[in-house]
Amino acid sequence: MSDLNAIRQTINRIDGELTRLFAERMGCALDVARSKLENGGAILNREREAAIHESLRTRFPQELQGAGDSFFTTLILLSRERQYRAFVDAGRLPACMSALTQAQPKDSCAYYGSFGSWSHQAACKLLPQAALQSAVDFEQVFRLVGSGEVDCGVVPIENSTAGTVREVYDLLLRHRLSIVEATTLDIEYCLVSTGSDDTVREVYSHPQALSQCAAWLKERALTPRSCSDTAGAAALVQERGDPGIAALCNRFTAEHLALPVLHSGIRDAASNTTRFIRVARSPVCGPDADTVSVVLHTPHERGALAFVLDVFRDYGVNLLKIESRPMPESPFTYSFYLDFSGSLRDKNIQAILLQLECELPFFKLLGNYREL
Ligand SMILES: C=C(O[C@@H]1C=C(C(=O)O)C=C[C@H]1O)C(=O)O
C-alpha cells in the first residue's frame, strides 16, 4: 500500500511538471497565433505537425509510440483551438457568417403537400400572417424559395418514430438555403373513409404516416398504399368515394373535407412528434437562436470523425444530433449533418465554426435558429 502511495506521489509530481509545461506550450501557441494574425498564415500547418510527430516518435520506446502519438495529437489540437479562439478575439470571424442578415421578409411561404398537410399546419403555426402556397414535393419548396417566388418554405425534417426525412437533408446540401426557424408538432392520425370498418381494405397516405402507423394497420389487416401527402390522400378518398379505401390524415384535413372519421388518435408510439424547419435564402441569427446546424465532409482517414467530435468536446459544445448521408458521386463516402446547441453571437461558437471551416475539406453552415 505504501508503494502505491509513493507511486501516486511521483505521478502527482509529474502532473505538476506537465501542467507547467502544458501552460508554457499553450502560451507559445498564443504567441504563434499573434504572429499569424500580424503576418498572415493559416493556423493549421500540417507539415510542421507531421515533422513534430516524426521527430518525437523515435524518442518514445516502441511500446509507447502509439500512445505518445495520440498524446501529442491531443496536445497540438488543444494548441490550435487556443489559436482559433485568439483569432476570433481579434475579430476574425468564420466566412460562413458573412452572409448573415438581421431580418428578412416572411410574407409568403411555400409548404410541402396539399392544403391541410402537416407541413401546412406547421407553416400556420410559424407564420400565422403569411400568404401560404402549397408545393407538390420537397424539391419544389426549395426551388420556390431559391428563385425568390416566395420568401421562405416549410418542410418536415425528422419524426420521432419514423426518423429522418432523408430527402430534405440532401436538398439542404444541394440548395443554398438556410434553416431560419424550427417547430415540432404532436402527430396523430384520423382514419377517414366514405366506407366503414367492414368495407375498408386499403389505406392511402404519405409513406412517413404509413410507417408511423404500420403496426396499427397490420393489426387490422389493412394494406398500406403510398401517395404524395396526407391531405392529398384524404382528397383522393373523397374524390373516389370508394368504400374500400381510407386515408390517414390529420383532424384539420378530415374536418376541412368533411370526411367521416372512422378512428382517431392513431399512432404506433405513445409519443409521436415531427420537427419542421423553415428555410429561407439567407441565414439569420436572431437574439434567441439556440441551435446551429451544419453539414461537413471529413477526409477519408483514420480518426477523421473522432477529430470533429473531439473539437466539440474541447469547446464544451453540446451535440444534439448527428446524421450521415451517402454522397452518390463518390461511393461509400458520407456527408455528416450536425445539430448543436449555441448561438453564432457566442465567440466560442464562432471559434468552433472557424476551426471546422478551415480544417475540413467541406463545411457548410445550414443555420442558427430557435425551435418555436
Ligand atoms: C503552433 C503552431 O500552430 C499549429 C499548432 C502546432 C503545435 O501546437 O505544435 C503546430 C502546427 C500548427 O498546426 C505552429 O504553426 O507552429
The ligand as an SDF file (V2000), in Angstrom:
LIG
                    3D

 16 16  0  0  0  0  0  0  0  0999 V2000
    1.8450   26.2910  -33.1430 C   0  0  0  0  0  0  0  0  0  0  0  0
    1.5740   26.3000  -34.4420 C   0  0  0  0  0  0  0  0  0  0  0  0
    0.2750   26.1260  -34.9820 O   0  0  0  0  0  0  0  0  0  0  0  0
   -0.3280   24.8530  -35.1360 C   0  0  0  0  0  0  0  0  0  0  0  0
   -0.0670   24.0690  -33.9190 C   0  0  0  0  0  0  0  0  0  0  0  0
    1.0860   23.3610  -33.7860 C   0  0  0  0  0  0  0  0  0  0  0  0
    1.5720   22.9240  -32.4390 C   0  0  0  0  0  0  0  0  0  0  0  0
    0.8670   23.1120  -31.4590 O   0  0  0  0  0  0  0  0  0  0  0  0
    2.7090   22.4270  -32.3450 O   0  0  0  0  0  0  0  0  0  0  0  0
    1.8250   23.0610  -34.9450 C   0  0  0  0  0  0  0  0  0  0  0  0
    1.4510   23.4850  -36.1770 C   0  0  0  0  0  0  0  0  0  0  0  0
    0.1880   24.2240  -36.4250 C   0  0  0  0  0  0  0  0  0  0  0  0
   -0.7450   23.3520  -36.9550 O   0  0  0  0  0  0  0  0  0  0  0  0
    2.6220   26.4910  -35.4560 C   0  0  0  0  0  0  0  0  0  0  0  0
    2.2680   26.8300  -36.6100 O   0  0  0  0  0  0  0  0  0  0  0  0
    3.7800   26.3440  -35.1020 O   0  0  0  0  0  0  0  0  0  0  0  0
  1  2  2  0
  2  3  1  0
  2 14  1  0
  3  4  1  0
  4  5  1  0
  4 12  1  0
  5  6  2  0
  6  7  1  0
  6 10  1  0
  7  8  2  0
  7  9  1  0
 10 11  2  0
 11 12  1  0
 12 13  1  0
 14 15  2  0
 14 16  1  0
M  END
$$$$
